[in-house]
Amino acid sequence: MTSVKSFSVSGYGPQRPRWTRLFARDSVVRRLDWPILLSALALSFIGSLLVYSATRNRTTINQGDPHYFLVRHLMNLGIGFVLMAGTLWLGHRGLRNAVPVLYGLSLAGVLAVLTPLGATINGNRNWIVLGGGFSLQPSEFVKVAIVLGMAMLLSAQVDAGDRTYPDHRTVIQALGLAAVPIMVVMMMPDLGSTMVMTVTILGVLLASGASNRWVFGLLGIGVLGAVAIWQLHLLDQYQINRFAAFADPSLDPSGVGYNTNQARIAIGSGGLTGEGLFHGAQTTGQFVPEQQTDFVFTVAGEELGFLGGGLIIVLIGVILWRACRIARESTELYSTIVAAGIVAWFSFQSFENIGMALGIMPVAGIPLPFVSYGGSSMFAVWVAVGLLQSIKVQRPVQA
């Protein structure tokens, strides 16, 4: 009968067998934030069912294969999970040294969209078509770059012990770093991504301990900028129409208001428990446009009802709650800012996506994290999960 051998390490006593070390209190597996990981996986798998339901009958886009989008959604999830594991392995501190490279690559990506490499889809020139049914949306990766870049600048003096909060010069540098890619994204124009990035910047500033004057000042500038953009007619006509339809849902119900009206009908028909997965009349009848991406929540509302839609919101809430806890318990400002930036990013993007499906927010064309179909979004949110896990894992173990 064989026995497991133990090897002595000088000064530490007998070494535990490898399989027991894997689940020891100080191991990576035990120190992972499992509520975040399991909630993100649950949302991604729920999303795969919703994407399949929304696309299995759409022969005009699924190339005659009902599993076309399902297979690609699961492939994107697999790649995203690998990116999460790679981010965890490199560590948020290790990526801190690579921020200039990551920022440069993300900026080059959004700039490439403005060249002949870029493609216009649904009115936005924010895609690079790779072929084979795959495309890349560089603006999704800019969100990660902004969080990491601003965190690196705003925390440098504080983590070094030179200051207790970032000075005005550092804040200006951080805002300048974020402003460059945002201006490029606005040129596409991609209003939805710009809104998410702006809220993310505000979350980063609040977490950094910078003077509240910067936050209120940016809010004021944002309001004045929005008024100026409207008065100077800098928005494209389709964007103006979206805001008009939000202000008056009855406006042009067969045109600009069609998406939101059909979304409301789909969600309203679901009731408490829904019409059953794959049995939604609006979804099966293909009445809701872009249902696998921007309006994926309507599939949940119609086919899974209030309970199914509520489950998605609860799972997102779990991720946000745990991410807030990671930010609060971090021992360095850099980690706190990264976690807080991800919270601001996920919370506003989720609120905007679900809100436009419910008709309480204007249509901005942004995906629901982990749930909507789209490789770029899936990759970016799983990299963010990897950053959160790295912060949690590398935090000192309490005695």
C-alpha positions in Angstrom: 0.0 0.0 0.0 1.5 3.3 -1.1 1.5 6.4 1.1 1.8 10.1 0.4 5.3 11.3 1.2 6.0 14.6 3.0 9.1 16.6 2.4 10.6 18.8 5.1 11.3 22.4 4.3 13.9 23.9 6.7 12.2 26.1 9.3 8.7 25.2 8.2 8.2 21.6 9.3 6.8 18.9 7.0 5.5 20.2 3.6 1.8 19.4 2.9 1.0 17.2 -0.1 0.4 19.2 -3.3 -3.4 18.5 -3.4 -3.8 19.8 0.2 -1.7 22.9 -0.5 -4.0 23.7 -3.4 -6.9 24.2 -0.9 -4.9 25.6 2.0 -6.0 28.8 3.6 -3.3 30.8 1.9 -3.7 29.2 -1.6 -4.9 31.1 -4.6 -8.0 28.8 -5.0 -9.1 29.6 -1.4 -8.4 33.3 -1.7 -10.3 33.8 -5.0 -13.5 35.8 -4.7 -15.9 32.9 -5.6 -19.1 35.0 -5.5 -17.7 37.2 -8.2 -16.5 34.3 -10.3 -19.6 32.2 -10.0 -21.9 35.2 -10.6 -20.0 36.1 -13.7 -20.1 32.5 -15.0 -23.8 32.3 -14.3 -24.5 35.5 -16.1 -22.4 34.3 -19.1 -24.2 31.0 -19.3 -27.7 32.7 -18.9 -26.6 35.0 -21.7 -25.8 32.1 -23.9 -29.3 30.8 -23.6 -30.8 34.2 -24.2 -28.5 34.8 -27.3 -29.5 31.4 -28.7 -33.2 32.2 -28.2 -32.9 35.6 -29.8 -30.9 34.3 -32.9 -32.0 30.7 -33.6 -34.8 31.8 -36.0 -33.0 34.9 -37.5 -31.9 33.3 -40.8 -30.9 36.7 -42.1 -28.0 37.0 -39.7 -27.2 33.5 -38.5 -26.2 32.2 -42.0 -28.8 29.4 -41.8 -27.2 27.9 -38.7 -29.4 28.3 -35.5 -26.4 27.6 -33.4 -24.2 30.2 -35.1 -24.3 32.9 -32.4 -24.5 30.4 -29.5 -21.2 28.7 -30.5 -19.5 32.1 -30.9 -20.8 33.3 -27.6 -19.4 30.3 -25.8 -16.1 30.7 -27.7 -16.0 34.3 -26.6 -16.7 33.2 -23.0 -13.9 30.6 -23.2 -11.4 33.2 -24.5 -12.6 35.7 -21.9 -12.0 33.1 -19.1 -8.5 32.5 -20.4 -7.9 36.2 -20.4 -9.2 36.4 -16.8 -6.8 33.6 -15.7 -3.9 35.3 -17.6 -4.7 38.7 -15.9 -4.7 36.9 -12.5 -1.4 35.2 -13.2 0.3 38.5 -14.3 -1.3 40.3 -11.4 -2.6 43.9 -11.2 0.7 45.0 -9.8 2.6 43.4 -12.7 0.2 45.0 -15.2 0.9 48.4 -13.5 4.4 48.3 -15.2 2.8 47.5 -18.5 0.2 50.3 -18.4 2.0 52.6 -21.0 2.1 49.7 -23.5 -1.6 48.7 -22.8 -2.7 52.3 -23.1 -0.7 52.8 -26.4 -2.3 49.6 -27.9 -5.8 50.6 -26.9 -5.3 54.1 -28.3 -3.9 52.7 -31.5 -7.0 50.4 -31.7 -9.5 53.2 -31.6 -7.5 55.3 -34.0 -7.4 52.4 -36.4 -11.2 52.5 -36.5 -11.0 56.0 -38.1 -8.9 54.6 -40.9 -10.1 52.4 -43.8 -9.7 49.4 -41.4 -12.8 50.6 -39.5 -16.4 49.6 -40.3 -19.7 51.3 -39.6 -22.4 49.1 -37.9 -25.7 50.5 -36.8 -24.6 54.1 -37.4 -21.4 53.8 -35.3 -18.0 53.6 -36.9 -16.4 51.7 -34.0 -15.6 48.3 -35.4 -12.8 46.5 -37.1 -14.0 43.5 -39.1 -11.6 40.6 -38.8 -13.5 38.2 -41.2 -15.1 34.8 -40.5 -18.0 36.5 -38.7 -15.7 38.1 -36.1 -15.2 41.8 -35.4 -13.4 43.8 -32.8 -14.6 46.9 -30.9 -11.5 48.6 -29.6 -13.5 51.1 -27.4 -14.2 48.2 -25.0 -10.5 47.8 -24.2 -10.1 51.5 -23.7 -12.3 51.2 -20.6 -9.6 48.9 -19.0 -6.8 51.1 -20.2 -8.4 54.2 -18.7 -9.0 52.5 -15.3 -5.4 51.2 -15.1 -3.8 54.4 -16.5 -5.6 56.8 -14.2 -5.0 54.5 -11.2 -1.3 54.4 -11.9 -1.0 58.2 -12.1 -3.3 59.0 -9.2 -1.8 56.5 -6.8 1.9 57.0 -7.5 2.6 59.7 -4.9 0.2 58.3 -2.3 1.5 54.7 -2.4 5.0 56.0 -2.2 4.2 57.8 1.0 4.9 61.2 -0.4 1.3 62.5 -0.1 -2.1 61.5 1.4 -4.0 62.3 -1.7 -3.2 63.2 -5.4 -2.4 66.9 -6.1 -4.0 69.0 -8.7 -1.2 68.5 -11.2 -1.5 64.7 -11.0 -5.3 64.9 -11.5 -4.8 67.1 -14.6 -2.4 64.5 -16.0 -4.8 61.6 -15.3 -7.7 63.5 -16.9 -5.5 64.3 -19.9 -4.7 60.6 -20.2 -8.4 59.7 -20.3 -9.4 62.6 -22.5 -7.4 61.5 -25.5 -9.1 58.1 -26.2 -12.5 59.5 -25.2 -12.2 62.3 -27.9 -11.4 59.7 -30.5 -14.4 57.5 -29.4 -16.6 60.6 -29.7 -15.4 61.1 -33.3 -16.7 57.7 -34.3 -19.3 58.7 -32.9 -19.9 56.2 -30.0 -22.1 58.1 -27.5 -22.8 55.0 -25.4 -19.1 54.1 -24.7 -18.4 57.8 -24.1 -21.0 57.9 -21.4 -19.6 54.8 -19.7 -16.1 56.1 -19.8 -17.1 59.4 -18.3 -18.9 57.8 -15.4 -15.9 55.5 -14.9 -13.6 58.6 -14.7 -15.8 60.1 -12.0 -15.7 56.8 -10.0 -11.9 56.8 -10.3 -11.6 60.4 -9.1 -13.9 59.7 -6.1 -11.9 56.7 -5.1 -8.6 58.5 -5.4 -9.3 61.0 -2.7 -8.9 63.9 -5.2 -10.6 67.2 -4.2 -14.4 67.1 -4.7 -14.0 70.3 -6.7 -12.7 68.2 -9.5 -15.8 65.9 -9.5 -18.3 68.8 -9.3 -16.2 70.7 -11.9 -16.3 67.8 -14.3 -20.1 67.4 -13.8 -20.5 71.1 -14.6 -18.3 70.8 -17.7 -20.3 67.8 -18.8 -23.6 69.6 -18.5 -22.2 72.6 -20.4 -20.6 70.3 -23.0 -23.9 68.5 -23.6 -25.8 71.8 -24.1 -23.1 73.0 -26.5 -23.2 69.8 -28.5 -26.9 70.0 -28.7 -27.0 73.7 -29.7 -24.1 73.3 -32.2 -25.8 70.3 -33.8 -22.7 68.1 -33.4 -24.8 64.9 -32.9 -25.7 62.8 -35.8 -29.4 62.7 -36.7 -30.0 59.2 -35.6 -28.6 60.1 -32.1 -31.0 63.1 -31.9 -33.8 60.9 -32.9 -33.0 58.4 -30.1 -33.2 61.2 -27.5 -36.4 62.5 -29.0 -37.9 59.0 -28.8 -36.8 58.7 -25.2 -38.5 62.0 -24.3 -41.7 61.1 -26.2 -42.2 57.3 -26.5 -45.2 57.8 -28.8 -43.0 59.6 -31.4 -42.8 57.7 -34.6 -43.7 54.2 -33.2 -42.9 52.5 -36.5 -39.6 54.4 -36.9 -37.2 55.8 -34.3 -39.5 54.7 -31.4 -39.9 51.1 -32.7 -37.1 49.5 -30.7 -38.1 50.8 -27.3 -41.8 50.2 -27.9 -41.2 46.5 -29.0 -38.8 46.1 -26.0 -41.5 47.3 -23.6 -44.1 44.9 -25.2 -41.7 42.0 -24.8 -40.8 42.7 -21.2 -44.4 43.5 -20.3 -45.8 40.3 -21.7 -43.4 38.2 -19.6 -45.3 38.7 -16.3 -43.9 37.0 -13.2 -42.5 33.8 -14.6 -42.3 34.5 -18.3 -43.7 32.7 -21.4 -41.0 30.0 -21.2 -37.5 29.8 -22.6 -37.6 29.8 -26.4 -41.4 30.4 -26.4 -41.5 34.2 -26.3 -43.8 35.6 -29.0 -41.9 38.8 -29.5 -38.6 37.0 -29.6 -39.7 34.2 -31.8 -41.4 36.7 -34.1 -38.2 38.7 -34.3 -40.0 41.9 -33.5 -37.2 43.4 -31.3 -34.1 44.5 -33.3 -30.5 43.8 -32.0 -32.0 41.5 -29.4 -28.8 39.4 -29.0 -26.7 42.5 -28.1 -28.3 45.8 -27.0 -31.7 44.4 -26.1 -30.8 41.0 -24.7 -32.6 41.8 -21.5 -35.9 41.8 -23.3 -35.5 38.1 -23.9 -35.1 37.5 -20.2 -38.1 39.7 -19.4 -40.3 38.0 -21.9 -39.3 34.4 -21.6 -38.1 34.2 -17.9 -40.4 36.9 -16.6 -39.8 39.2 -13.6 -38.1 36.4 -11.7 -35.6 35.7 -14.5 -34.9 39.4 -15.1 -34.6 39.9 -11.4 -32.1 37.1 -11.1 -29.8 38.8 -13.7 -30.0 42.0 -11.7 -29.2 40.2 -8.5 -26.2 38.5 -10.0 -24.9 41.8 -11.3 -25.5 43.2 -7.8 -23.4 40.4 -6.2 -20.5 41.3 -8.5 -20.8 45.0 -7.6 -21.1 44.3 -3.9 -18.0 42.1 -3.8 -16.0 44.5 -6.0 -16.9 47.3 -3.5 -15.7 45.2 -0.7 -12.4 44.4 -2.5 -11.9 48.2 -3.0 -12.7 49.0 0.6 -10.4 46.3 2.0 -7.4 47.0 -0.3 -4.2 48.1 1.4 -3.0 50.3 -1.4 -4.6 53.2 -3.3 -3.8 51.8 -6.7 -5.8 48.6 -6.0 -8.7 50.7 -4.5 -8.9 52.9 -7.6 -8.8 49.9 -10.0 -11.6 48.1 -8.2 -13.7 51.3 -7.8 -13.3 52.1 -11.5 -14.6 48.7 -12.4 -17.5 49.2 -10.1 -18.4 52.5 -11.8 -18.0 50.9 -15.2 -20.1 47.8 -14.6 -22.8 49.6 -12.6 -23.5 52.4 -15.1 -23.2 50.1 -18.2 -25.7 47.6 -16.6 -28.1 50.4 -15.6 -28.0 52.0 -19.0 -28.5 48.7 -20.9 -31.4 47.5 -18.7 -32.8 51.0 -18.4 -33.1 51.4 -22.2 -34.8 48.1 -22.5 -37.3 49.3 -19.8 -37.7 52.7 -21.5 -36.3 54.7 -18.5 -33.0 55.5 -20.3 -32.2 56.6 -23.9 -31.0 54.0 -26.4 -27.2 54.3 -26.4 -26.2 51.0 -27.9 -24.1 49.4 -25.2 -24.0 45.7 -24.2 -25.1 44.1 -20.9 -21.9 42.9 -19.2 -21.4 39.1 -19.4 -24.9 38.6 -21.0 -24.9 40.3 -24.4 -23.4 38.8 -27.5 -20.1 40.4 -28.4 -16.5 39.2 -28.1 -14.8 42.6 -27.3 -17.2 43.3 -24.5 -16.9 39.7 -23.1 -13.1 39.9 -23.2 -13.0 43.3 -21.5 -15.3 42.4 -18.6 -13.5 39.1 -17.9 -10.1 41.0 -17.9 -11.8 43.3 -15.3 -12.8 40.2 -13.3 -9.2 39.1 -13.4 -8.1 42.4 -12.0 -10.5 42.1 -9.1 -9.4 38.6 -8.4 -5.8 39.7 -8.4 -6.4 42.4 -5.9 -8.3 40.0 -3.7 -5.6 37.2 -4.0 -2.6 39.5 -3.4 -4.1 41.1 -0.3 -2.2 40.1 2.8 -3.9 37.1 4.6 -5.3 38.0 8.0 -3.6 36.2 10.9 
